[in-house]
Amino acid sequence: MAILDILHFPDSRLRNIAKPVAAVDDRVRQLIDDMFETM
């Protein structure tokens, strides 16, 4: 698992619109785990 960087305002990346998730696969599950660990 990885600890992710947390973006702070006014980082321009916070204005990007995310793409919809088509399917929850292993890659998405890993991202969720990493986000949870970061919190």
mmCIF entry with sequence, helices, sheets and N, C-alpha, C, O atoms, coordinates in Angstrom:
data_MODEL
# 
_entry.id   MODEL 
# 
_entity.id                         1 
_entity.type                       polymer 
_entity.pdbx_number_of_molecules   1 
# 
_entity_poly.entity_id                      1 
_entity_poly.type                           'polypeptide(L)' 
_entity_poly.nstd_linkage                   no 
_entity_poly.nstd_monomer                   no 
_entity_poly.pdbx_seq_one_letter_code       MAILDILHFPDSRLRNIAKPVAAVDDRVRQLIDDMFETM 
_entity_poly.pdbx_seq_one_letter_code_can   MAILDILHFPDSRLRNIAKPVAAVDDRVRQLIDDMFETM 
_entity_poly.pdbx_strand_id                 A 
# 
loop_
_entity_poly_seq.entity_id 
_entity_poly_seq.num 
_entity_poly_seq.mon_id 
_entity_poly_seq.hetero 
1 1  MET n 
1 2  ALA n 
1 3  ILE n 
1 4  LEU n 
1 5  ASP n 
1 6  ILE n 
1 7  LEU n 
1 8  HIS n 
1 9  PHE n 
1 10 PRO n 
1 11 ASP n 
1 12 SER n 
1 13 ARG n 
1 14 LEU n 
1 15 ARG n 
1 16 ASN n 
1 17 ILE n 
1 18 ALA n 
1 19 LYS n 
1 20 PRO n 
1 21 VAL n 
1 22 ALA n 
1 23 ALA n 
1 24 VAL n 
1 25 ASP n 
1 26 ASP n 
1 27 ARG n 
1 28 VAL n 
1 29 ARG n 
1 30 GLN n 
1 31 LEU n 
1 32 ILE n 
1 33 ASP n 
1 34 ASP n 
1 35 MET n 
1 36 PHE n 
1 37 GLU n 
1 38 THR n 
1 39 MET n 
# 
_struct_asym.id          A 
_struct_asym.entity_id   1 
# 
loop_
_struct_conf.conf_type_id 
_struct_conf.id 
_struct_conf.pdbx_PDB_helix_id 
_struct_conf.beg_label_comp_id 
_struct_conf.beg_label_asym_id 
_struct_conf.beg_label_seq_id 
_struct_conf.pdbx_beg_PDB_ins_code 
_struct_conf.end_label_comp_id 
_struct_conf.end_label_asym_id 
_struct_conf.end_label_seq_id 
_struct_conf.pdbx_end_PDB_ins_code 
_struct_conf.beg_auth_comp_id 
_struct_conf.beg_auth_asym_id 
_struct_conf.beg_auth_seq_id 
_struct_conf.end_auth_comp_id 
_struct_conf.end_auth_asym_id 
_struct_conf.end_auth_seq_id 
_struct_conf.pdbx_PDB_helix_class 
_struct_conf.details 
_struct_conf.pdbx_PDB_helix_length 
HELX_P HELX_P1 AA1 SER A 12 ? ARG A 15 ? SER A 12 ARG A 15 5 ? 4  
HELX_P HELX_P2 AA2 ASP A 26 ? THR A 38 ? ASP A 26 THR A 38 1 ? 13 
# 
_struct_conf_type.id          HELX_P 
_struct_conf_type.criteria    ? 
_struct_conf_type.reference   ? 
# 
loop_
_atom_site.group_PDB 
_atom_site.id 
_atom_site.type_symbol 
_atom_site.label_atom_id 
_atom_site.label_alt_id 
_atom_site.label_comp_id 
_atom_site.label_asym_id 
_atom_site.label_entity_id 
_atom_site.label_seq_id 
_atom_site.pdbx_PDB_ins_code 
_atom_site.Cartn_x 
_atom_site.Cartn_y 
_atom_site.Cartn_z 
_atom_site.occupancy 
_atom_site.B_iso_or_equiv 
_atom_site.pdbx_formal_charge 
_atom_site.auth_seq_id 
_atom_site.auth_comp_id 
_atom_site.auth_asym_id 
_atom_site.auth_atom_id 
_atom_site.pdbx_PDB_model_num 
ATOM 1   N N  . MET A 1 1  ? 0.831   -1.185 0.000   1.00 0.00 ? 1  MET A N  1 
ATOM 2   C CA . MET A 1 1  ? 0.000   0.000  0.000   1.00 0.00 ? 1  MET A CA 1 
ATOM 3   C C  . MET A 1 1  ? 0.874   1.246  0.000   1.00 0.00 ? 1  MET A C  1 
ATOM 4   O O  . MET A 1 1  ? 2.010   1.234  0.473   1.00 0.00 ? 1  MET A O  1 
ATOM 5   N N  . ALA A 1 2  ? 0.326   2.295  -0.531  1.00 0.00 ? 2  ALA A N  1 
ATOM 6   C CA . ALA A 1 2  ? 1.079   3.536  -0.663  1.00 0.00 ? 2  ALA A CA 1 
ATOM 7   C C  . ALA A 1 2  ? 0.355   4.674  0.037   1.00 0.00 ? 2  ALA A C  1 
ATOM 8   O O  . ALA A 1 2  ? -0.874  4.747  0.035   1.00 0.00 ? 2  ALA A O  1 
ATOM 9   N N  . ILE A 1 3  ? 1.135   5.550  0.628   1.00 0.00 ? 3  ILE A N  1 
ATOM 10  C CA . ILE A 1 3  ? 0.583   6.787  1.170   1.00 0.00 ? 3  ILE A CA 1 
ATOM 11  C C  . ILE A 1 3  ? 0.608   7.801  0.027   1.00 0.00 ? 3  ILE A C  1 
ATOM 12  O O  . ILE A 1 3  ? 1.659   8.056  -0.561  1.00 0.00 ? 3  ILE A O  1 
ATOM 13  N N  . LEU A 1 4  ? -0.537  8.368  -0.279  1.00 0.00 ? 4  LEU A N  1 
ATOM 14  C CA . LEU A 1 4  ? -0.657  9.290  -1.407  1.00 0.00 ? 4  LEU A CA 1 
ATOM 15  C C  . LEU A 1 4  ? -0.404  10.724 -0.964  1.00 0.00 ? 4  LEU A C  1 
ATOM 16  O O  . LEU A 1 4  ? -0.593  11.066 0.203   1.00 0.00 ? 4  LEU A O  1 
ATOM 17  N N  . ASP A 1 5  ? 0.024   11.552 -1.900  1.00 0.00 ? 5  ASP A N  1 
ATOM 18  C CA . ASP A 1 5  ? 0.176   12.980 -1.632  1.00 0.00 ? 5  ASP A CA 1 
ATOM 19  C C  . ASP A 1 5  ? -1.210  13.613 -1.566  1.00 0.00 ? 5  ASP A C  1 
ATOM 20  O O  . ASP A 1 5  ? -2.108  13.251 -2.327  1.00 0.00 ? 5  ASP A O  1 
ATOM 21  N N  . ILE A 1 6  ? -1.369  14.557 -0.652  1.00 0.00 ? 6  ILE A N  1 
ATOM 22  C CA . ILE A 1 6  ? -2.632  15.288 -0.534  1.00 0.00 ? 6  ILE A CA 1 
ATOM 23  C C  . ILE A 1 6  ? -2.444  16.654 -1.169  1.00 0.00 ? 6  ILE A C  1 
ATOM 24  O O  . ILE A 1 6  ? -1.521  17.392 -0.823  1.00 0.00 ? 6  ILE A O  1 
ATOM 25  N N  . LEU A 1 7  ? -3.328  16.983 -2.102  1.00 0.00 ? 7  LEU A N  1 
ATOM 26  C CA . LEU A 1 7  ? -3.257  18.275 -2.787  1.00 0.00 ? 7  LEU A CA 1 
ATOM 27  C C  . LEU A 1 7  ? -3.911  19.346 -1.931  1.00 0.00 ? 7  LEU A C  1 
ATOM 28  O O  . LEU A 1 7  ? -4.911  19.100 -1.256  1.00 0.00 ? 7  LEU A O  1 
ATOM 29  N N  . HIS A 1 8  ? -3.332  20.534 -1.969  1.00 0.00 ? 8  HIS A N  1 
ATOM 30  C CA . HIS A 1 8  ? -3.858  21.664 -1.204  1.00 0.00 ? 8  HIS A CA 1 
ATOM 31  C C  . HIS A 1 8  ? -4.267  22.769 -2.158  1.00 0.00 ? 8  HIS A C  1 
ATOM 32  O O  . HIS A 1 8  ? -3.637  22.974 -3.195  1.00 0.00 ? 8  HIS A O  1 
ATOM 33  N N  . PHE A 1 9  ? -5.334  23.483 -1.797  1.00 0.00 ? 9  PHE A N  1 
ATOM 34  C CA . PHE A 1 9  ? -5.784  24.634 -2.562  1.00 0.00 ? 9  PHE A CA 1 
ATOM 35  C C  . PHE A 1 9  ? -4.682  25.676 -2.544  1.00 0.00 ? 9  PHE A C  1 
ATOM 36  O O  . PHE A 1 9  ? -4.111  25.926 -1.482  1.00 0.00 ? 9  PHE A O  1 
ATOM 37  N N  . PRO A 1 10 ? -4.361  26.286 -3.653  1.00 0.00 ? 10 PRO A N  1 
ATOM 38  C CA . PRO A 1 10 ? -5.056  26.376 -4.931  1.00 0.00 ? 10 PRO A CA 1 
ATOM 39  C C  . PRO A 1 10 ? -4.431  25.508 -6.026  1.00 0.00 ? 10 PRO A C  1 
ATOM 40  O O  . PRO A 1 10 ? -4.328  25.963 -7.165  1.00 0.00 ? 10 PRO A O  1 
ATOM 41  N N  . ASP A 1 11 ? -4.018  24.296 -5.728  1.00 0.00 ? 11 ASP A N  1 
ATOM 42  C CA . ASP A 1 11 ? -3.417  23.421 -6.737  1.00 0.00 ? 11 ASP A CA 1 
ATOM 43  C C  . ASP A 1 11 ? -4.375  23.281 -7.923  1.00 0.00 ? 11 ASP A C  1 
ATOM 44  O O  . ASP A 1 11 ? -5.541  22.929 -7.745  1.00 0.00 ? 11 ASP A O  1 
ATOM 45  N N  . SER A 1 12 ? -3.888  23.553 -9.111  1.00 0.00 ? 12 SER A N  1 
ATOM 46  C CA . SER A 1 12 ? -4.744  23.550 -10.313 1.00 0.00 ? 12 SER A CA 1 
ATOM 47  C C  . SER A 1 12 ? -5.337  22.170 -10.611 1.00 0.00 ? 12 SER A C  1 
ATOM 48  O O  . SER A 1 12 ? -6.371  22.079 -11.272 1.00 0.00 ? 12 SER A O  1 
ATOM 49  N N  . ARG A 1 13 ? -4.704  21.104 -10.138 1.00 0.00 ? 13 ARG A N  1 
ATOM 50  C CA . ARG A 1 13 ? -5.230  19.752 -10.382 1.00 0.00 ? 13 ARG A CA 1 
ATOM 51  C C  . ARG A 1 13 ? -6.566  19.521 -9.683  1.00 0.00 ? 13 ARG A C  1 
ATOM 52  O O  . ARG A 1 13 ? -7.319  18.624 -10.062 1.00 0.00 ? 13 ARG A O  1 
ATOM 53  N N  . LEU A 1 14 ? -6.864  20.326 -8.661  1.00 0.00 ? 14 LEU A N  1 
ATOM 54  C CA . LEU A 1 14 ? -8.143  20.182 -7.967  1.00 0.00 ? 14 LEU A CA 1 
ATOM 55  C C  . LEU A 1 14 ? -9.312  20.646 -8.825  1.00 0.00 ? 14 LEU A C  1 
ATOM 56  O O  . LEU A 1 14 ? -10.465 20.356 -8.504  1.00 0.00 ? 14 LEU A O  1 
ATOM 57  N N  . ARG A 1 15 ? -9.034  21.355 -9.901  1.00 0.00 ? 15 ARG A N  1 
ATOM 58  C CA . ARG A 1 15 ? -10.091 21.836 -10.801 1.00 0.00 ? 15 ARG A CA 1 
ATOM 59  C C  . ARG A 1 15 ? -10.397 20.840 -11.924 1.00 0.00 ? 15 ARG A C  1 
ATOM 60  O O  . ARG A 1 15 ? -11.360 21.033 -12.666 1.00 0.00 ? 15 ARG A O  1 
ATOM 61  N N  . ASN A 1 16 ? -9.594  19.783 -12.058 1.00 0.00 ? 16 ASN A N  1 
ATOM 62  C CA . ASN A 1 16 ? -9.830  18.777 -13.097 1.00 0.00 ? 16 ASN A CA 1 
ATOM 63  C C  . ASN A 1 16 ? -11.096 17.987 -12.787 1.00 0.00 ? 16 ASN A C  1 
ATOM 64  O O  . ASN A 1 16 ? -11.344 17.608 -11.642 1.00 0.00 ? 16 ASN A O  1 
ATOM 65  N N  . ILE A 1 17 ? -11.883 17.747 -13.812 1.00 0.00 ? 17 ILE A N  1 
ATOM 66  C CA . ILE A 1 17 ? -13.089 16.933 -13.667 1.00 0.00 ? 17 ILE A CA 1 
ATOM 67  C C  . ILE A 1 17 ? -12.709 15.472 -13.896 1.00 0.00 ? 17 ILE A C  1 
ATOM 68  O O  . ILE A 1 17 ? -12.114 15.125 -14.916 1.00 0.00 ? 17 ILE A O  1 
ATOM 69  N N  . ALA A 1 18 ? -13.061 14.629 -12.937 1.00 0.00 ? 18 ALA A N  1 
ATOM 70  C CA . ALA A 1 18 ? -12.707 13.211 -13.020 1.00 0.00 ? 18 ALA A CA 1 
ATOM 71  C C  . ALA A 1 18 ? -13.568 12.497 -14.054 1.00 0.00 ? 18 ALA A C  1 
ATOM 72  O O  . ALA A 1 18 ? -14.719 12.864 -14.290 1.00 0.00 ? 18 ALA A O  1 
ATOM 73  N N  . LYS A 1 19 ? -12.986 11.475 -14.660 1.00 0.00 ? 19 LYS A N  1 
ATOM 74  C CA . LYS A 1 19 ? -13.735 10.639 -15.596 1.00 0.00 ? 19 LYS A CA 1 
ATOM 75  C C  . LYS A 1 19 ? -14.566 9.636  -14.797 1.00 0.00 ? 19 LYS A C  1 
ATOM 76  O O  . LYS A 1 19 ? -14.136 9.193  -13.733 1.00 0.00 ? 19 LYS A O  1 
ATOM 77  N N  . PRO A 1 20 ? -15.742 9.276  -15.291 1.00 0.00 ? 20 PRO A N  1 
ATOM 78  C CA . PRO A 1 20 ? -16.561 8.273  -14.596 1.00 0.00 ? 20 PRO A CA 1 
ATOM 79  C C  . PRO A 1 20 ? -15.838 6.920  -14.545 1.00 0.00 ? 20 PRO A C  1 
ATOM 80  O O  . PRO A 1 20 ? -15.088 6.570  -15.456 1.00 0.00 ? 20 PRO A O  1 
ATOM 81  N N  . VAL A 1 21 ? -16.075 6.182  -13.483 1.00 0.00 ? 21 VAL A N  1 
ATOM 82  C CA . VAL A 1 21 ? -15.499 4.844  -13.337 1.00 0.00 ? 21 VAL A CA 1 
ATOM 83  C C  . VAL A 1 21 ? -16.433 3.863  -14.028 1.00 0.00 ? 21 VAL A C  1 
ATOM 84  O O  . VAL A 1 21 ? -17.590 3.715  -13.635 1.00 0.00 ? 21 VAL A O  1 
ATOM 85  N N  . ALA A 1 22 ? -15.928 3.193  -15.061 1.00 0.00 ? 22 ALA A N  1 
ATOM 86  C CA . ALA A 1 22 ? -16.750 2.259  -15.836 1.00 0.00 ? 22 ALA A CA 1 
ATOM 87  C C  . ALA A 1 22 ? -16.975 0.956  -15.074 1.00 0.00 ? 22 ALA A C  1 
ATOM 88  O O  . ALA A 1 22 ? -18.076 0.405  -15.084 1.00 0.00 ? 22 ALA A O  1 
ATOM 89  N N  . ALA A 1 23 ? -15.926 0.469  -14.416 1.00 0.00 ? 23 ALA A N  1 
ATOM 90  C CA . ALA A 1 23 ? -16.025 -0.792 -13.683 1.00 0.00 ? 23 ALA A CA 1 
ATOM 91  C C  . ALA A 1 23 ? -15.042 -0.763 -12.524 1.00 0.00 ? 23 ALA A C  1 
ATOM 92  O O  . ALA A 1 23 ? -13.947 -0.212 -12.633 1.00 0.00 ? 23 ALA A O  1 
ATOM 93  N N  . VAL A 1 24 ? -15.448 -1.364 -11.416 1.00 0.00 ? 24 VAL A N  1 
ATOM 94  C CA . VAL A 1 24 ? -14.565 -1.452 -10.257 1.00 0.00 ? 24 VAL A CA 1 
ATOM 95  C C  . VAL A 1 24 ? -13.733 -2.719 -10.415 1.00 0.00 ? 24 VAL A C  1 
ATOM 96  O O  . VAL A 1 24 ? -14.217 -3.834 -10.223 1.00 0.00 ? 24 VAL A O  1 
ATOM 97  N N  . ASP A 1 25 ? -12.467 -2.512 -10.773 1.00 0.00 ? 25 ASP A N  1 
ATOM 98  C CA . ASP A 1 25 ? -11.556 -3.635 -10.960 1.00 0.00 ? 25 ASP A CA 1 
ATOM 99  C C  . ASP A 1 25 ? -10.468 -3.576 -9.885  1.00 0.00 ? 25 ASP A C  1 
ATOM 100 O O  . ASP A 1 25 ? -10.550 -2.774 -8.954  1.00 0.00 ? 25 ASP A O  1 
ATOM 101 N N  . ASP A 1 26 ? -9.458  -4.423 -10.019 1.00 0.00 ? 26 ASP A N  1 
ATOM 102 C CA . ASP A 1 26 ? -8.386  -4.470 -9.019  1.00 0.00 ? 26 ASP A CA 1 
ATOM 103 C C  . ASP A 1 26 ? -7.646  -3.140 -8.904  1.00 0.00 ? 26 ASP A C  1 
ATOM 104 O O  . ASP A 1 26 ? -7.221  -2.762 -7.813  1.00 0.00 ? 26 ASP A O  1 
ATOM 105 N N  . ARG A 1 27 ? -7.491  -2.431 -10.015 1.00 0.00 ? 27 ARG A N  1 
ATOM 106 C CA . ARG A 1 27 ? -6.795  -1.141 -9.998  1.00 0.00 ? 27 ARG A CA 1 
ATOM 107 C C  . ARG A 1 27 ? -7.566  -0.116 -9.159  1.00 0.00 ? 27 ARG A C  1 
ATOM 108 O O  . ARG A 1 27 ? -6.975  0.632  -8.381  1.00 0.00 ? 27 ARG A O  1 
ATOM 109 N N  . VAL A 1 28 ? -8.871  -0.095 -9.326  1.00 0.00 ? 28 VAL A N  1 
ATOM 110 C CA . VAL A 1 28 ? -9.708  0.833  -8.560  1.00 0.00 ? 28 VAL A CA 1 
ATOM 111 C C  . VAL A 1 28 ? -9.721  0.434  -7.085  1.00 0.00 ? 28 VAL A C  1 
ATOM 112 O O  . VAL A 1 28 ? -9.655  1.297  -6.209  1.00 0.00 ? 28 VAL A O  1 
ATOM 113 N N  . ARG A 1 29 ? -9.803  -0.849 -6.809  1.00 0.00 ? 29 ARG A N  1 
ATOM 114 C CA . ARG A 1 29 ? -9.776  -1.317 -5.419  1.00 0.00 ? 29 ARG A CA 1 
ATOM 115 C C  . ARG A 1 29 ? -8.465  -0.934 -4.738  1.00 0.00 ? 29 ARG A C  1 
ATOM 116 O O  . ARG A 1 29 ? -8.464  -0.551 -3.569  1.00 0.00 ? 29 ARG A O  1 
ATOM 117 N N  . GLN A 1 30 ? -7.357  -1.035 -5.454  1.00 0.00 ? 30 GLN A N  1 
ATOM 118 C CA . GLN A 1 30 ? -6.061  -0.656 -4.891  1.00 0.00 ? 30 GLN A CA 1 
ATOM 119 C C  . GLN A 1 30 ? -6.022  0.843  -4.601  1.00 0.00 ? 30 GLN A C  1 
ATOM 120 O O  . GLN A 1 30 ? -5.504  1.261  -3.566  1.00 0.00 ? 30 GLN A O  1 
ATOM 121 N N  . LEU A 1 31 ? -6.562  1.646  -5.505  1.00 0.00 ? 31 LEU A N  1 
ATOM 122 C CA . LEU A 1 31 ? -6.621  3.090  -5.289  1.00 0.00 ? 31 LEU A CA 1 
ATOM 123 C C  . LEU A 1 31 ? -7.446  3.412  -4.042  1.00 0.00 ? 31 LEU A C  1 
ATOM 124 O O  . LEU A 1 31 ? -7.057  4.265  -3.245  1.00 0.00 ? 31 LEU A O  1 
ATOM 125 N N  . ILE A 1 32 ? -8.571  2.739  -3.872  1.00 0.00 ? 32 ILE A N  1 
ATOM 126 C CA . ILE A 1 32 ? -9.413  2.949  -2.690  1.00 0.00 ? 32 ILE A CA 1 
ATOM 127 C C  . ILE A 1 32 ? -8.643  2.587  -1.424  1.00 0.00 ? 32 ILE A C  1 
ATOM 128 O O  . ILE A 1 32 ? -8.685  3.326  -0.441  1.00 0.00 ? 32 ILE A O  1 
ATOM 129 N N  . ASP A 1 33 ? -7.945  1.463  -1.439  1.00 0.00 ? 33 ASP A N  1 
ATOM 130 C CA . ASP A 1 33 ? -7.139  1.056  -0.283  1.00 0.00 ? 33 ASP A CA 1 
ATOM 131 C C  . ASP A 1 33 ? -6.068  2.097  0.031   1.00 0.00 ? 33 ASP A C  1 
ATOM 132 O O  . ASP A 1 33 ? -5.853  2.444  1.193   1.00 0.00 ? 33 ASP A O  1 
ATOM 133 N N  . ASP A 1 34 ? -5.398  2.595  -1.009  1.00 0.00 ? 34 ASP A N  1 
ATOM 134 C CA . ASP A 1 34 ? -4.350  3.603  -0.817  1.00 0.00 ? 34 ASP A CA 1 
ATOM 135 C C  . ASP A 1 34 ? -4.931  4.903  -0.256  1.00 0.00 ? 34 ASP A C  1 
ATOM 136 O O  . ASP A 1 34 ? -4.327  5.531  0.613   1.00 0.00 ? 34 ASP A O  1 
ATOM 137 N N  . MET A 1 35 ? -6.096  5.301  -0.752  1.00 0.00 ? 35 MET A N  1 
ATOM 138 C CA . MET A 1 35 ? -6.744  6.517  -0.248  1.00 0.00 ? 35 MET A CA 1 
ATOM 139 C C  . MET A 1 35 ? -7.144  6.345  1.218   1.00 0.00 ? 35 MET A C  1 
ATOM 140 O O  . MET A 1 35 ? -6.986  7.265  2.019   1.00 0.00 ? 35 MET A O  1 
ATOM 141 N N  . PHE A 1 36 ? -7.656  5.177  1.561   1.00 0.00 ? 36 PHE A N  1 
ATOM 142 C CA . PHE A 1 36 ? -8.044  4.907  2.943   1.00 0.00 ? 36 PHE A CA 1 
ATOM 143 C C  . PHE A 1 36 ? -6.829  4.963  3.860   1.00 0.00 ? 36 PHE A C  1 
ATOM 144 O O  . PHE A 1 36 ? -6.889  5.548  4.941   1.00 0.00 ? 36 PHE A O  1 
ATOM 145 N N  . GLU A 1 37 ? -5.731  4.356  3.431   1.00 0.00 ? 37 GLU A N  1 
ATOM 146 C CA . GLU A 1 37 ? -4.512  4.358  4.245   1.00 0.00 ? 37 GLU A CA 1 
ATOM 147 C C  . GLU A 1 37 ? -3.970  5.779  4.412   1.00 0.00 ? 37 GLU A C  1 
ATOM 148 O O  . GLU A 1 37 ? -3.453  6.125  5.474   1.00 0.00 ? 37 GLU A O  1 
ATOM 149 N N  . THR A 1 38 ? -4.086  6.587  3.383   1.00 0.00 ? 38 THR A N  1 
ATOM 150 C CA . THR A 1 38 ? -3.607  7.967  3.450   1.00 0.00 ? 38 THR A CA 1 
ATOM 151 C C  . THR A 1 38 ? -4.381  8.760  4.497   1.00 0.00 ? 38 THR A C  1 
ATOM 152 O O  . THR A 1 38 ? -3.815  9.608  5.187   1.00 0.00 ? 38 THR A O  1 
ATOM 153 N N  . MET A 1 39 ? -5.681  8.479  4.612   1.00 0.00 ? 39 MET A N  1 
ATOM 154 C CA . MET A 1 39 ? -6.502  9.195  5.598   1.00 0.00 ? 39 MET A CA 1 
ATOM 155 C C  . MET A 1 39 ? -6.075  8.826  6.993   1.00 0.00 ? 39 MET A C  1 
ATOM 156 O O  . MET A 1 39 ? -6.644  9.323  7.964   1.00 0.00 ? 39 MET A O  1 
# 
